[in-house]
Amino acid sequence: MENEKRYSQMTEAELKQEIVQLKEKARKAEQLGIVNEFAVMERKAVMAKAYLLDPADFKPGEIYAVDGAPGTYFKIDYMNGVFAWGYRLNGNGKQEALPISLLK
């Protein structure tokens, strides 16, 4: 197994390159009909994007739209690294964590 860097250790340029590679792998998996592989690559790209954002830009108590889920909103209770912990409005009320790259 390769000795890969964590996203938190990568530079901005490395993260951007990683996202490009993951998107390409996801595209190929989608073309081949490998749904699980596609989902994994998409999720990894979302995580890498989160490390390009500043967690300080996301405030507890604020409500954000959830990217990729039209009409879904997320209220942040607290931040932990690049994850926003809170709950979806009109959801089941259970607390969950979303990467900040999913919030807009």
Phi and psi in radians as a Rosetta constraint file:
Dihedral C 1 N 2 CA 2 C 2 CIRCULARHARMONIC -1.179 0.35
Dihedral N 2 CA 2 C 2 N 3 CIRCULARHARMONIC 2.630 0.35
Dihedral C 2 N 3 CA 3 C 3 CIRCULARHARMONIC -1.558 0.35
Dihedral N 3 CA 3 C 3 N 4 CIRCULARHARMONIC 1.511 0.35
Dihedral C 3 N 4 CA 4 C 4 CIRCULARHARMONIC -1.489 0.35
Dihedral N 4 CA 4 C 4 N 5 CIRCULARHARMONIC 2.596 0.35
Dihedral C 4 N 5 CA 5 C 5 CIRCULARHARMONIC -1.368 0.35
Dihedral N 5 CA 5 C 5 N 6 CIRCULARHARMONIC 2.601 0.35
Dihedral C 5 N 6 CA 6 C 6 CIRCULARHARMONIC -1.301 0.35
Dihedral N 6 CA 6 C 6 N 7 CIRCULARHARMONIC 2.671 0.35
Dihedral C 6 N 7 CA 7 C 7 CIRCULARHARMONIC -1.020 0.35
Dihedral N 7 CA 7 C 7 N 8 CIRCULARHARMONIC -0.608 0.35
Dihedral C 7 N 8 CA 8 C 8 CIRCULARHARMONIC -1.170 0.35
Dihedral N 8 CA 8 C 8 N 9 CIRCULARHARMONIC -0.301 0.35
Dihedral C 8 N 9 CA 9 C 9 CIRCULARHARMONIC -1.713 0.35
Dihedral N 9 CA 9 C 9 N 10 CIRCULARHARMONIC -0.125 0.35
Dihedral C 9 N 10 CA 10 C 10 CIRCULARHARMONIC -1.464 0.35
Dihedral N 10 CA 10 C 10 N 11 CIRCULARHARMONIC 2.658 0.35
Dihedral C 10 N 11 CA 11 C 11 CIRCULARHARMONIC -1.383 0.35
Dihedral N 11 CA 11 C 11 N 12 CIRCULARHARMONIC 2.959 0.35
Dihedral C 11 N 12 CA 12 C 12 CIRCULARHARMONIC -1.017 0.35
Dihedral N 12 CA 12 C 12 N 13 CIRCULARHARMONIC -0.748 0.35
Dihedral C 12 N 13 CA 13 C 13 CIRCULARHARMONIC -1.114 0.35
Dihedral N 13 CA 13 C 13 N 14 CIRCULARHARMONIC -0.721 0.35
Dihedral C 13 N 14 CA 14 C 14 CIRCULARHARMONIC -1.134 0.35
Dihedral N 14 CA 14 C 14 N 15 CIRCULARHARMONIC -0.699 0.35
Dihedral C 14 N 15 CA 15 C 15 CIRCULARHARMONIC -1.111 0.35
Dihedral N 15 CA 15 C 15 N 16 CIRCULARHARMONIC -0.769 0.35
Dihedral C 15 N 16 CA 16 C 16 CIRCULARHARMONIC -1.100 0.35
Dihedral N 16 CA 16 C 16 N 17 CIRCULARHARMONIC -0.707 0.35
Dihedral C 16 N 17 CA 17 C 17 CIRCULARHARMONIC -1.143 0.35
Dihedral N 17 CA 17 C 17 N 18 CIRCULARHARMONIC -0.716 0.35
Dihedral C 17 N 18 CA 18 C 18 CIRCULARHARMONIC -1.056 0.35
Dihedral N 18 CA 18 C 18 N 19 CIRCULARHARMONIC -0.749 0.35
Dihedral C 18 N 19 CA 19 C 19 CIRCULARHARMONIC -1.095 0.35
Dihedral N 19 CA 19 C 19 N 20 CIRCULARHARMONIC -0.750 0.35
Dihedral C 19 N 20 CA 20 C 20 CIRCULARHARMONIC -1.048 0.35
Dihedral N 20 CA 20 C 20 N 21 CIRCULARHARMONIC -0.805 0.35
Dihedral C 20 N 21 CA 21 C 21 CIRCULARHARMONIC -1.126 0.35
Dihedral N 21 CA 21 C 21 N 22 CIRCULARHARMONIC -0.733 0.35
Dihedral C 21 N 22 CA 22 C 22 CIRCULARHARMONIC -1.144 0.35
Dihedral N 22 CA 22 C 22 N 23 CIRCULARHARMONIC -0.703 0.35
Dihedral C 22 N 23 CA 23 C 23 CIRCULARHARMONIC -1.109 0.35
Dihedral N 23 CA 23 C 23 N 24 CIRCULARHARMONIC -0.679 0.35
Dihedral C 23 N 24 CA 24 C 24 CIRCULARHARMONIC -1.147 0.35
Dihedral N 24 CA 24 C 24 N 25 CIRCULARHARMONIC -0.770 0.35
Dihedral C 24 N 25 CA 25 C 25 CIRCULARHARMONIC -1.088 0.35
Dihedral N 25 CA 25 C 25 N 26 CIRCULARHARMONIC -0.690 0.35
Dihedral C 25 N 26 CA 26 C 26 CIRCULARHARMONIC -1.128 0.35
Dihedral N 26 CA 26 C 26 N 27 CIRCULARHARMONIC -0.731 0.35
Dihedral C 26 N 27 CA 27 C 27 CIRCULARHARMONIC -1.076 0.35
Dihedral N 27 CA 27 C 27 N 28 CIRCULARHARMONIC -0.785 0.35
Dihedral C 27 N 28 CA 28 C 28 CIRCULARHARMONIC -1.107 0.35
Dihedral N 28 CA 28 C 28 N 29 CIRCULARHARMONIC -0.758 0.35
Dihedral C 28 N 29 CA 29 C 29 CIRCULARHARMONIC -1.085 0.35
Dihedral N 29 CA 29 C 29 N 30 CIRCULARHARMONIC -0.697 0.35
Dihedral C 29 N 30 CA 30 C 30 CIRCULARHARMONIC -1.119 0.35
Dihedral N 30 CA 30 C 30 N 31 CIRCULARHARMONIC -0.745 0.35
Dihedral C 30 N 31 CA 31 C 31 CIRCULARHARMONIC -1.093 0.35
Dihedral N 31 CA 31 C 31 N 32 CIRCULARHARMONIC -0.602 0.35
Dihedral C 31 N 32 CA 32 C 32 CIRCULARHARMONIC -1.502 0.35
Dihedral N 32 CA 32 C 32 N 33 CIRCULARHARMONIC -0.062 0.35
Dihedral C 32 N 33 CA 33 C 33 CIRCULARHARMONIC 1.330 0.35
Dihedral N 33 CA 33 C 33 N 34 CIRCULARHARMONIC 0.382 0.35
Dihedral C 33 N 34 CA 34 C 34 CIRCULARHARMONIC -1.625 0.35
Dihedral N 34 CA 34 C 34 N 35 CIRCULARHARMONIC 1.523 0.35
Dihedral C 34 N 35 CA 35 C 35 CIRCULARHARMONIC -1.084 0.35
Dihedral N 35 CA 35 C 35 N 36 CIRCULARHARMONIC -0.768 0.35
Dihedral C 35 N 36 CA 36 C 36 CIRCULARHARMONIC -1.085 0.35
Dihedral N 36 CA 36 C 36 N 37 CIRCULARHARMONIC -0.776 0.35
Dihedral C 36 N 37 CA 37 C 37 CIRCULARHARMONIC -1.087 0.35
Dihedral N 37 CA 37 C 37 N 38 CIRCULARHARMONIC -0.742 0.35
Dihedral C 37 N 38 CA 38 C 38 CIRCULARHARMONIC -1.009 0.35
Dihedral N 38 CA 38 C 38 N 39 CIRCULARHARMONIC -0.840 0.35
Dihedral C 38 N 39 CA 39 C 39 CIRCULARHARMONIC -1.094 0.35
Dihedral N 39 CA 39 C 39 N 40 CIRCULARHARMONIC -0.705 0.35
Dihedral C 39 N 40 CA 40 C 40 CIRCULARHARMONIC -1.126 0.35
Dihedral N 40 CA 40 C 40 N 41 CIRCULARHARMONIC -0.800 0.35
Dihedral C 40 N 41 CA 41 C 41 CIRCULARHARMONIC -1.132 0.35
Dihedral N 41 CA 41 C 41 N 42 CIRCULARHARMONIC -0.692 0.35
Dihedral C 41 N 42 CA 42 C 42 CIRCULARHARMONIC -1.111 0.35
Dihedral N 42 CA 42 C 42 N 43 CIRCULARHARMONIC -0.743 0.35
Dihedral C 42 N 43 CA 43 C 43 CIRCULARHARMONIC -1.156 0.35
Dihedral N 43 CA 43 C 43 N 44 CIRCULARHARMONIC -0.699 0.35
Dihedral C 43 N 44 CA 44 C 44 CIRCULARHARMONIC -1.106 0.35
Dihedral N 44 CA 44 C 44 N 45 CIRCULARHARMONIC -0.695 0.35
Dihedral C 44 N 45 CA 45 C 45 CIRCULARHARMONIC -1.108 0.35
Dihedral N 45 CA 45 C 45 N 46 CIRCULARHARMONIC -0.694 0.35
Dihedral C 45 N 46 CA 46 C 46 CIRCULARHARMONIC -1.062 0.35
Dihedral N 46 CA 46 C 46 N 47 CIRCULARHARMONIC -0.757 0.35
Dihedral C 46 N 47 CA 47 C 47 CIRCULARHARMONIC -1.130 0.35
Dihedral N 47 CA 47 C 47 N 48 CIRCULARHARMONIC -0.764 0.35
Dihedral C 47 N 48 CA 48 C 48 CIRCULARHARMONIC -1.068 0.35
Dihedral N 48 CA 48 C 48 N 49 CIRCULARHARMONIC -0.717 0.35
Dihedral C 48 N 49 CA 49 C 49 CIRCULARHARMONIC -1.075 0.35
Dihedral N 49 CA 49 C 49 N 50 CIRCULARHARMONIC -0.598 0.35
Dihedral C 49 N 50 CA 50 C 50 CIRCULARHARMONIC -1.048 0.35
Dihedral N 50 CA 50 C 50 N 51 CIRCULARHARMONIC -0.586 0.35
Dihedral C 50 N 51 CA 51 C 51 CIRCULARHARMONIC -1.352 0.35
Dihedral N 51 CA 51 C 51 N 52 CIRCULARHARMONIC -0.145 0.35
Dihedral C 51 N 52 CA 52 C 52 CIRCULARHARMONIC -1.538 0.35
Dihedral N 52 CA 52 C 52 N 53 CIRCULARHARMONIC -0.193 0.35
Dihedral C 52 N 53 CA 53 C 53 CIRCULARHARMONIC -1.745 0.35
Dihedral N 53 CA 53 C 53 N 54 CIRCULARHARMONIC 2.797 0.35
Dihedral C 53 N 54 CA 54 C 54 CIRCULARHARMONIC -1.714 0.35
Dihedral N 54 CA 54 C 54 N 55 CIRCULARHARMONIC 1.984 0.35
Dihedral C 54 N 55 CA 55 C 55 CIRCULARHARMONIC -0.981 0.35
Dihedral N 55 CA 55 C 55 N 56 CIRCULARHARMONIC -0.438 0.35
Dihedral C 55 N 56 CA 56 C 56 CIRCULARHARMONIC -1.152 0.35
Dihedral N 56 CA 56 C 56 N 57 CIRCULARHARMONIC -0.315 0.35
Dihedral C 56 N 57 CA 57 C 57 CIRCULARHARMONIC -1.334 0.35
Dihedral N 57 CA 57 C 57 N 58 CIRCULARHARMONIC -0.182 0.35
Dihedral C 57 N 58 CA 58 C 58 CIRCULARHARMONIC -1.934 0.35
Dihedral N 58 CA 58 C 58 N 59 CIRCULARHARMONIC 2.125 0.35
Dihedral C 58 N 59 CA 59 C 59 CIRCULARHARMONIC -1.907 0.35
Dihedral N 59 CA 59 C 59 N 60 CIRCULARHARMONIC 2.315 0.35
Dihedral C 59 N 60 CA 60 C 60 CIRCULARHARMONIC -0.993 0.35
Dihedral N 60 CA 60 C 60 N 61 CIRCULARHARMONIC 2.446 0.35
Dihedral C 60 N 61 CA 61 C 61 CIRCULARHARMONIC 1.627 0.35
Dihedral N 61 CA 61 C 61 N 62 CIRCULARHARMONIC -0.312 0.35
Dihedral C 61 N 62 CA 62 C 62 CIRCULARHARMONIC -1.460 0.35
Dihedral N 62 CA 62 C 62 N 63 CIRCULARHARMONIC 2.740 0.35
Dihedral C 62 N 63 CA 63 C 63 CIRCULARHARMONIC -2.004 0.35
Dihedral N 63 CA 63 C 63 N 64 CIRCULARHARMONIC 2.315 0.35
Dihedral C 63 N 64 CA 64 C 64 CIRCULARHARMONIC -2.212 0.35
Dihedral N 64 CA 64 C 64 N 65 CIRCULARHARMONIC 2.587 0.35
Dihedral C 64 N 65 CA 65 C 65 CIRCULARHARMONIC -1.279 0.35
Dihedral N 65 CA 65 C 65 N 66 CIRCULARHARMONIC 2.595 0.35
Dihedral C 65 N 66 CA 66 C 66 CIRCULARHARMONIC -1.697 0.35
Dihedral N 66 CA 66 C 66 N 67 CIRCULARHARMONIC 2.108 0.35
Dihedral C 66 N 67 CA 67 C 67 CIRCULARHARMONIC -1.097 0.35
Dihedral N 67 CA 67 C 67 N 68 CIRCULARHARMONIC 2.323 0.35
Dihedral C 67 N 68 CA 68 C 68 CIRCULARHARMONIC 1.474 0.35
Dihedral N 68 CA 68 C 68 N 69 CIRCULARHARMONIC 0.020 0.35
Dihedral C 68 N 69 CA 69 C 69 CIRCULARHARMONIC -2.351 0.35
Dihedral N 69 CA 69 C 69 N 70 CIRCULARHARMONIC 1.399 0.35
Dihedral C 69 N 70 CA 70 C 70 CIRCULARHARMONIC -0.953 0.35
Dihedral N 70 CA 70 C 70 N 71 CIRCULARHARMONIC 2.335 0.35
Dihedral C 70 N 71 CA 71 C 71 CIRCULARHARMONIC 1.407 0.35
Dihedral N 71 CA 71 C 71 N 72 CIRCULARHARMONIC 0.068 0.35
Dihedral C 71 N 72 CA 72 C 72 CIRCULARHARMONIC -1.811 0.35
Dihedral N 72 CA 72 C 72 N 73 CIRCULARHARMONIC 2.297 0.35
Dihedral C 72 N 73 CA 73 C 73 CIRCULARHARMONIC -2.177 0.35
Dihedral N 73 CA 73 C 73 N 74 CIRCULARHARMONIC 2.609 0.35
Dihedral C 73 N 74 CA 74 C 74 CIRCULARHARMONIC -2.235 0.35
Dihedral N 74 CA 74 C 74 N 75 CIRCULARHARMONIC 2.225 0.35
Dihedral C 74 N 75 CA 75 C 75 CIRCULARHARMONIC -1.801 0.35
Dihedral N 75 CA 75 C 75 N 76 CIRCULARHARMONIC 2.186 0.35
Dihedral C 75 N 76 CA 76 C 76 CIRCULARHARMONIC -1.438 0.35
Dihedral N 76 CA 76 C 76 N 77 CIRCULARHARMONIC 2.233 0.35
Dihedral C 76 N 77 CA 77 C 77 CIRCULARHARMONIC -1.571 0.35
Dihedral N 77 CA 77 C 77 N 78 CIRCULARHARMONIC -0.796 0.35
Dihedral C 77 N 78 CA 78 C 78 CIRCULARHARMONIC -2.775 0.35
Dihedral N 78 CA 78 C 78 N 79 CIRCULARHARMONIC 2.861 0.35
Dihedral C 78 N 79 CA 79 C 79 CIRCULARHARMONIC -1.881 0.35
Dihedral N 79 CA 79 C 79 N 80 CIRCULARHARMONIC 2.528 0.35
Dihedral C 79 N 80 CA 80 C 80 CIRCULARHARMONIC -2.468 0.35
Dihedral N 80 CA 80 C 80 N 81 CIRCULARHARMONIC 1.702 0.35
Dihedral C 80 N 81 CA 81 C 81 CIRCULARHARMONIC 1.154 0.35
Dihedral N 81 CA 81 C 81 N 82 CIRCULARHARMONIC -2.227 0.35
Dihedral C 81 N 82 CA 82 C 82 CIRCULARHARMONIC -1.666 0.35
Dihedral N 82 CA 82 C 82 N 83 CIRCULARHARMONIC 0.274 0.35
Dihedral C 82 N 83 CA 83 C 83 CIRCULARHARMONIC -1.925 0.35
Dihedral N 83 CA 83 C 83 N 84 CIRCULARHARMONIC 2.368 0.35
Dihedral C 83 N 84 CA 84 C 84 CIRCULARHARMONIC -1.764 0.35
Dihedral N 84 CA 84 C 84 N 85 CIRCULARHARMONIC 2.159 0.35
Dihedral C 84 N 85 CA 85 C 85 CIRCULARHARMONIC -1.744 0.35
Dihedral N 85 CA 85 C 85 N 86 CIRCULARHARMONIC 2.330 0.35
Dihedral C 85 N 86 CA 86 C 86 CIRCULARHARMONIC 3.075 0.35
Dihedral N 86 CA 86 C 86 N 87 CIRCULARHARMONIC -2.542 0.35
Dihedral C 86 N 87 CA 87 C 87 CIRCULARHARMONIC -2.572 0.35
Dihedral N 87 CA 87 C 87 N 88 CIRCULARHARMONIC 2.732 0.35
Dihedral C 87 N 88 CA 88 C 88 CIRCULARHARMONIC -1.439 0.35
Dihedral N 88 CA 88 C 88 N 89 CIRCULARHARMONIC 2.337 0.35
Dihedral C 88 N 89 CA 89 C 89 CIRCULARHARMONIC -1.204 0.35
Dihedral N 89 CA 89 C 89 N 90 CIRCULARHARMONIC 2.478 0.35
Dihedral C 89 N 90 CA 90 C 90 CIRCULARHARMONIC 1.087 0.35
Dihedral N 90 CA 90 C 90 N 91 CIRCULARHARMONIC 0.354 0.35
Dihedral C 90 N 91 CA 91 C 91 CIRCULARHARMONIC -1.691 0.35
Dihedral N 91 CA 91 C 91 N 92 CIRCULARHARMONIC -2.764 0.35
Dihedral C 91 N 92 CA 92 C 92 CIRCULARHARMONIC -1.494 0.35
Dihedral N 92 CA 92 C 92 N 93 CIRCULARHARMONIC 0.000 0.35
Dihedral C 92 N 93 CA 93 C 93 CIRCULARHARMONIC 1.456 0.35
Dihedral N 93 CA 93 C 93 N 94 CIRCULARHARMONIC -0.035 0.35
Dihedral C 93 N 94 CA 94 C 94 CIRCULARHARMONIC -1.424 0.35
Dihedral N 94 CA 94 C 94 N 95 CIRCULARHARMONIC 2.444 0.35
Dihedral C 94 N 95 CA 95 C 95 CIRCULARHARMONIC -1.268 0.35
Dihedral N 95 CA 95 C 95 N 96 CIRCULARHARMONIC 2.460 0.35
Dihedral C 95 N 96 CA 96 C 96 CIRCULARHARMONIC -2.548 0.35
Dihedral N 96 CA 96 C 96 N 97 CIRCULARHARMONIC 2.932 0.35
Dihedral C 96 N 97 CA 97 C 97 CIRCULARHARMONIC -2.006 0.35
Dihedral N 97 CA 97 C 97 N 98 CIRCULARHARMONIC 2.342 0.35
Dihedral C 97 N 98 CA 98 C 98 CIRCULARHARMONIC -2.146 0.35
Dihedral N 98 CA 98 C 98 N 99 CIRCULARHARMONIC 2.452 0.35
Dihedral C 98 N 99 CA 99 C 99 CIRCULARHARMONIC -1.091 0.35
Dihedral N 99 CA 99 C 99 N 100 CIRCULARHARMONIC 2.467 0.35
Dihedral C 99 N 100 CA 100 C 100 CIRCULARHARMONIC -1.090 0.35
Dihedral N 100 CA 100 C 100 N 101 CIRCULARHARMONIC -0.341 0.35
Dihedral C 100 N 101 CA 101 C 101 CIRCULARHARMONIC -1.202 0.35
Dihedral N 101 CA 101 C 101 N 102 CIRCULARHARMONIC -0.233 0.35
Dihedral C 101 N 102 CA 102 C 102 CIRCULARHARMONIC -1.565 0.35
Dihedral N 102 CA 102 C 102 N 103 CIRCULARHARMONIC -0.085 0.35
Dihedral C 102 N 103 CA 103 C 103 CIRCULARHARMONIC -1.785 0.35
Dihedral N 103 CA 103 C 103 N 104 CIRCULARHARMONIC 2.402 0.35
